[in-house]
Amino acid sequence: MTEWFQGTLGYGFGWFTATLILILMIALPLMLAVAMIIYADRKIWAAMALRRGPNVVGPFGLLQSFADGLKVMLKETIVPSAANRGLFLIAPILTFTLALIGWAVIPFGPDMVLSDINVGLLYILAVSSLSVYGVVIAGWSSNSKYPFYSALRAAAQMVSYEVSVGFVLIAVILWAGTFNLSGIIEAQRSHVWIINGFGFNPLLFPMSVIFFISALAETARAPFDLTEAESELVAGFQTEYSSMSFALFWLGEYGNVLLMCGLNATLFWGGWLPPIDWAPLYLVPGIFWFFAKIMLFFFFFSWVKATVPRFRYDQLMRLGWKIFLPISLLWVFLVSGYMMLTKEQCPTDRGILAAITTDEQADRYLPSCRSGMPNLSNGQRRAGAAS
Amino acid sequence: MIQALAFYLFATIVIASGVMTIASRNPVHSVLWLILAFFNAAGLMLILGAEFIAMLLVIVYVGAVAVLFLFVVMMLDVDFAQLRAGFAKYLPFGTLLALVLLAEIVFAIAAWNAGGIAVGARAAPVDPNVPNIQALGTVLYTRYLYIFEAAGLVLLVAMIGAIVLTHRKRSDLRPQNVSLQNQRRPKDAVRVVTDQPVGEGVRL
């Protein structure tokens, strides 16, 4: 599509228009998905509590979220007089924006990705580490006790779980050999015999469980929702918010939950690949497999929310620092050890191999592997002169 | 064109937010301006084609270091009026420092314009087609492996030092022992009382 626009509108402007349209093609369905997922969340939660859930607005209550959205939009925005006005209004916008921009690098199907950058996973990590600011700024600028407590909790919680998420991602990257999310998905093709997905690998499955639980903590979902523990903190950082600024927090929160579900699917369960590497399954477009996986994970998220009681704060910290951190550290060690023993150690990437043309360069960069280099004759092998 | 536009945008915001970091009255605002400066510096790195460094800048500085800054500053009860009271006292020394820095910058730019000093061939000429994570990795884990590991050890020492400094045993706490709780079985905790006389409490 970008080429077509560039052909008709000129290079720069065509690129701009095409990208704008692509962004809208992701952001608008995402908003719709968030509305429906809030409805689904309430329905699942209700079903597990033997209630009916929303069932009045529209058929089966399907329009409930839209009715709520309309109601919230028509309310008055109240800014507390002691609040720090500018920051108070920036915080929800920040939360909402950060929930959206993470989707830029998520591949929805083969070649269906807005920006196929080679540091995709780092970008996701950067965005998720930024998302703590929305909560912290909201809590501080409200100038009220409970939001401030909530902001402190949020900051500590997100920073703690970021660490174990980082180690989990390292294990995935080691196995995939790339930071690019499309590359990570491709690496999962028939990973275990004919099954697609790192999660089916017994060595990586524990990491996928840790990642799932850390994702719950990162998005402050149910067992870890201490930032808005209503029995202690009223409504946490959202206490002073009303109307649209409140709705933006709400949308941002569920947008983040969807992003985390998408990441779970992408990193461990094959993204847009069908679960089994079997030709007829590829007739179904990849985007359907991806959405099916997201929905499955969202069901897990609401399942946990409906069944698991909230953690105490010290238990949350204990889980993050004393259990997840050592386990994921050990697992990075195990995975890298396994990779060292089994995988070929020398690079097969054409870019690197083409760049190394002289003996001196080979000694300098790849001292222990000279046999795989097409540009050098085999007789030239010498003892490595590393460092 | 778009690069120049992006460069001037990022550079202007970096400088402006740097100025605001110093000028803003509220320390929390200062930290937030500092974060904006970090973020736009990452943008400048992206223009240079150093996407790995840019992402690391955001993850490490914005995502971790600045959160701690913000955390500390939010908790502190800084009275800025009191801090500013010493402004006149430190003015001469501050001016001197500023002049020294200015002179150094001028010298650096002059030296740069004069052609710089030839430092010989660059240590690691890298093919521009190789993604910079790979390029960095091939250099870091072969040529500079020992230096890299030494840096890691320095960080480890710093971490252990921080833990030793802050760790203390408190005797007035009763910490939860989760494994002990999980080992508890009904027969350890439940006692059936049959011949309980009426009008007396259960003896525990």
Interface residues (C-beta under 8 A of the other chain):
Chain A: G12 N84 L87 I117 N118 V119 L122 Y123 L125 A126 S129 L130 V132 Y133 V136 I137 W140 F148 A151 L152 A155 A156 V159 E162 F179 D314 Q315 R318 P347 D349 G351 I352 A354 A355 R364 Y365 L366 P367 A386 S387
Chain B: M1 I2 N26 V28 H29 L32 I35 E51 F52 M55 L56 V58 I59 V62 G63 A64 V67 L68 L70 F71 M74 M75 A124 V126 D127 N129 V130 P131 I133 Q134 T138 V139 T142 R143 Y144 L145 Y146 Q176 V178
